[in-house]
Amino acid sequence: MRAELLERYRSLALPTTRDEHWRFTNLEGFDPDAWSVEAAAAAVVPSMLDLDVAASATIDEAGVHVSTPVEGVRFEPLTDDNPLVGSLVQPDDKLRAHNAAVWEHGLLVHVAAGVELSEPLYLRVASGMPGGSLFWRVLVVAEPASRFTLVQELTSATEDLEAYVNGVVEVVVRDHAKAEIVNVQRLSRASWLFASCHARVERDAELDWVEGGFGSARGKVWVQNDLADHGATSRVTGAYFADGSQHLDYDTYQLHQAPDTTSDFAFKGALRDTAATVWRGMIRVEEGAQKTNAYQENRNLLLSKTATANSIPGLEILANDVRCTHGATLSQVDREQLFYLMARGLPRPDAERLIVRGFFQDVLDRIELEPVREALGAALEARIPQA
């Protein structure tokens, strides 16, 4: 199977700006075969999240390192003989096929039926090899009526580490379960990042997905949630900040396959210098998925005249009794707000920090875990230079 996937990877062309989903993200100069696959020692990087955790794990070029899990939870290295591996994320483009063909390090998070965890599970994905590549995979299974949070933090060993990082996260939320997945990305500004995240939410189940984007130089992150049975609910909350010459690209898909399903999507971003962002969002309602309630929004705050944000919302509705809305906005810092704060003695950087915090506050309020909420807020404010 791996040989077939490797052959598929080699047969596929690297996406170009002629491909609709890559129209604003140019991969010119990137060669996925040019990066080393050697193992490296674990990268020692302090976490930005101060959490008391039920169990923890680290994935790096050297392997998977797992702490003792709690009762009712399988928190262990993932193997590709698990029938759910590859059931959601298909090797349908070169980057996903590359991961499917060569990944070695993965984590299985399996929470038994009825188990409720008061503390989160924590995974650190650490890129530590200069010029190296890291392929990782996570499979999360929430059995019926379970409740838990998984926090995944992507880090680099140094701020200037050049690396190629390619990951897949697959999530299955069974009937009446609730899973919260928090993904915080703060890779080096010299890293290429490609990540595919795909969840299936079943009857009366609930998924909260939180995405925080701060690092990497260029790449793409896919997030897809399938509302697969009656009463399924998903909520996606995103906050990102790009500066320098960063280019962040998010491609999201809310798929309503059954009646009486709900999805709520809110992404906000701030940009400065010559940074660029792309968000492409699609809500699709299948025929027969009546009583769907779906919402998506993307709002961007430009902190410089040379930053660029591209928002492409979309709807595909095949049912006739639905409520689907979307919105996208792009704005610069409100001069009246800035004048008001500076007139009261605040230096411009401090005034901008307050405006940025206010801009993100409503999406931060959607995050249940207070330490995560505060860490993301602090990280967003910290991107404004001191006077």
Beta strands, then each sheet from edge to edge (+ up, - down):
strand 1: 55-60
strand 2: 63-66
strand 3: 73-77
strand 4: 105-111
strand 5: 121-127
strand 6: 132-142
strand 7: 147-156
strand 8: 163-173
strand 9: 178-186
strand 10: 191-201
strand 11: 206-213
strand 12: 218-227
strand 13: 233-242
strand 14: 247-256
strand 15: 262-271
strand 16: 276-285
strand 17: 293-302
strand 18: 308-317
strand 19: 323-332
sheet 1: 2+ 1- 5- 7- 9- 11- 13- 15- 17- 19-
sheet 2: 3+ 4- 6- 8- 10- 12- 14- 16- 18-
end
